[in-house]
Amino acid sequence: MCRNIRQLHNFAPPATSEEVQAAALQYVRKVSGATKPSRANEEAFAHAVEEIAQATQRLLDALVTTAPSRDRDVEAAKARERARLRYGS
């Protein structure tokens, strides 16, 4: 599950709220051990995702760097090439 959590800091354009939410969801799924919570746990699961998304956004807003921003398309192409070499396709 955690493979789907992507680095969100220092990209141009900055991470969207949807990307932050998706990372929070993956984190909660991993920690809870459930990809979909039971009805009894839905509220706690959703609350945890929201809290983690907010904390993640605060973290991203507070981080500073002197490194140049990375281009999302270039990084995605590099990842595809690594996957192609690793898995072949």
Rosetta blueprint (number, residue, H / E / L):
1 M L
2 C H
3 R H
4 N H
5 I L
6 R L
7 Q L
8 L L
9 H L
10 N L
11 F E
12 A E
13 P L
14 P L
15 A L
16 T L
17 S H
18 E H
19 E H
20 V H
21 Q H
22 A H
23 A H
24 A H
25 L H
26 Q H
27 Y H
28 V H
29 R H
30 K H
31 V H
32 S H
33 G L
34 A L
35 T L
36 K L
37 P L
38 S L
39 R H
40 A H
41 N H
42 E H
43 E H
44 A H
45 F H
46 A H
47 H H
48 A H
49 V H
50 E H
51 E H
52 I H
53 A H
54 Q H
55 A H
56 T H
57 Q H
58 R H
59 L H
60 L H
61 D H
62 A H
63 L L
64 V L
65 T L
66 T L
67 A L
68 P L
69 S L
70 R E
71 D E
72 R H
73 D H
74 V H
75 E H
76 A H
77 A H
78 K H
79 A H
80 R H
81 E H
82 R H
83 A H
84 R H
85 L H
86 R H
87 Y H
88 G L
89 S L
